[in-house]
Amino acid sequence: MEPRLSRTTPRAPAAPAYAARALAHAADLVTGPMDAILPTLSEALAPLVAHSVAADLSGHCAHSPFKIHHVHGEQGPRITVADLQDIAPLVTPGRPWQGSAVLAGAERALVAVASEAAPVAAQPPLLVLVRTTPGALLDDADAETVQRLWDLATGHRARMAVEAVPGPLAQSRSTAAERARVIAELGEAHEAALTALLGVLRSRNLDDRAARSRAEDLAVSSLVALRAEADRNQELTEERAGDAFTRLADSLRPMLRHSEVRLEFSPPEAETAEVSVAADVAHLARAAVRALVLAMAGQRDVRRIHVRWRLAECRLVAAVRDDGPGELPRAALDTHRVAQRLAALGGTLAVDALPGWGTTVTATLPLGTAPTPRADPLAELHPREAEVLGHLARGHRNRTIAEQLHISESTVKFHVANILAKLGVSSRGEAAAMLHAVA
C-alpha cells in the first residue's frame, strides 16, 4: 500500500506558549491515570495535528491493548484492530508516517507513529491520528515532538508493566479477566449463530442453489473473520509460555554480558511451552526474575545463576538458583519489592538459602482469575481524580476546576466521567455525598 503524500509546507517553530503546554501535558501523561493517557496525548497533539480520532494499539497494555478516543465525543469511523495492524507495516519506529490509507473502509488522511520505548511489547506500540483535513506534512520539528510525546507515553506504560506496581496491576488483571469473559461470550454467541445459519443453508430441502451457495460463502467468510479477530485479540493479551521465557532470556543476557557470572536457562517443558499465559502474568514473572538475578549477581563468589520456568497445576513457577555463599538476605529482595509485586496477582515468594551451597528463590504466580479488587471505591481513584472529586464536593464547576488545576475543561470532564464510573454513581452530587460520608 503506497501512501499519497502532499507537499511539505515549511511552518514556523512551535511558539513558546505551546512548548509550555506540551510540558504540562507531558506531566499529565506520567502522573495521570493510565486510562487518561490517550485523551491527554490527543489534546497535546491537537495544535500540531488537527484530528477527529486517535487510535492506539499497544500490546504491552494487558487489559486494554486497543483504545480509541473521539476528540469531540462523537461517534466516528468504526476502527478495528485489523485496521491498525494493516497500517503498522507502513510505519518505521521513530519516524512518523504521514499520508492516506484505507481505515474503517474508507481512505483517510492519517498520521501514524510507532515507538521503540516499550521493550516489553511484542510489536512497537502504534498511534494513529485521523486528520480532519488532509493538510500539509508536519515539518521535522513538529514530527519530532509527536514522536517524543508518543515515546514518553509508551515508555511510561512499559515501565508500569515491567515494574508491576501492585495497585494498577491488580486493577489491570481484574479488568483483563472481565474483558476476556465478555469477548468469549460474544464470540461463542456469534459462532453459534453462524454455525446454525450454515446448517440451514446446507439443507437439501432448500431451493435456489445459487442464492444458497452465495449465502453459504458469506457465512463461512464471517466465521473465518470472527476466528481471526479472536486470534488477534489473543496475540495482544496473551503470550505463549515458551515465547515469554525466550524474551526473558534475551533481556537478561545483556545485563551480565561483561560479568563473570554465567547464566543458565531451563525453559518450560515442550508440552507446556505452547500454553498461553496472560500478558500481565508474563510481564510480572519477567520483572521478578530480573530483580532476583540482579540481587544474586551482586553477591560475592557467585559464578553461576540458573533460571528455570515451569507450568504446573495452573501455576507459573519461576526458580532462580545461584552457587554463592547461601547468605542472600531477604532485605536484598525487599529493595526490589518482589514480594509486593507478586502479591498483586496472588503470587508468592519463597527463599531457600543454604550456607555454603547457594540460594534458591522461587516465585509462584497463579494462572487463573485475578483477586477481587479492593472494596473501598475511593481507594481506586487516582490522585488527580481525588483532587477533582474534592472540588466537586465544594460545588465547583468544570471551568473553575480547570483553572485551579491548570488543565483543560475537556480533561476535567474526562476525570469526572472516570470518577462517576469508579464510584458507581450517576451524578456529581452523589459522588460529592460519597466523599462527605467517608470524610
C-alpha positions, 0 to 999 in steps of 0.5 A: 500500500503506497501512501499519497503524500502532499507537499511539505509546507515549511511552518514556523517553530512551535511558539513558546506558549505551546512548548509550555503546554506540551510540558504540562501535558507531558506531566499529565501523561506520567502522573495521570491515570493510565486510562487518561493517557490517550485523551491527554496525548490527543489534546497535546497533539491537537495544535500540531495535528488537527484530528477527529480520532486517535487510535492506539494499539499497544500490546504491552497494555494487558487489559486494554491493548486497543483504545480509541478516543473521539476528540469531540465525543462523537461517534466516528469511523468504526476502527478495528484492530485489523485496521491498525495492524494493516497500517503498522507495516507502513510505519518505521519506529521513530519516524512518523508516517504521514499520508492516506490509507484505507481505515474503517473502509474508507481512505483517510488522511492519517498520521501514524507513529510507532515507538521503540520505548516499550521493550516489553511489547511484542510489536512497537506500540502504534498511534494513529491520528485521523486528520480532519483535513488532509493538510500539509506534512508536519515539518521535522520539528513538529514530527519530532515532538509527536514522536517524543510525546508518543515515546514518553507515553509508551515508555511510561506504560512499559515501565508500569508493566515491567515494574508491576506496581501492585495497585494498577496491576491488580486493577489491570488483571481484574479488568483483563479477566472481565474483558476476556469473559465478555469477548468469549461470550460474544464470540461463542454467541456469534459462532453459534449463530453462524454455525446454525445459519450454515446448517440451514443453508446446507439443507437439501430441502432448500431451493435456489442453489445459487442464492444458497451457495452465495449465502453459504460463502458469506457465512463461512467468510464471517466465521473465518473473520470472527476466528481471526479477530479472536486470534488477534485479540489473543496475540495482544493479551496473551503470550505463549509460555515458551515465547515469554521465557525466550524474551526473558532470556534475551533481556537478561543476557545483556545485563551480565554480558561483561560479568563473570557470572554465567547464566543458565536457562531451563525453559518450560517443558515442550508440552507446556511451552505452547500454553498461553499465559496472560500478558500481565502474568508474563510481564510480572514473572519477567520483572521478578526474575530480573530483580532476583538475578540482579540481587544474586549477581551482586553477591560475592563468589557467585559464578553461576545463576540458573533460571528455570520456568515451569507450568504446573497445576495452573501455576507459573513457577519461576526458580532462580538458583545461584552457587554463592555463599547461601547468605542472600538476605531477604532485605536484598529482595525487599529493595526490589519489592518482589514480594509486593509485586507478586502479591498483586496477582496472588503470587508468592515468594519463597527463599531457600538459602543454604550456607555454603551451597547457594540460594534458591528463590522461587516465585509462584504466580497463579494462572487463573482469575485475578483477586477481587479488587479492593472494596473501598471505591475511593481507594481506586481513584487516582490522585488527580481524580481525588483532587477533582472529586474534592472540588466537586464536593465544594460545588465547583464547576468544570471551568473553575476546576480547570483553572485551579488545576491548570488543565483543560475543561475537556480533561476535567470532564474526562476525570469526572466521567472516570470518577462517576464510573469508579464510584458507581454513581450517576451524578456529581452530587452523589459522588460529592455525598460519597466523599462527605460520608467517608470524610 
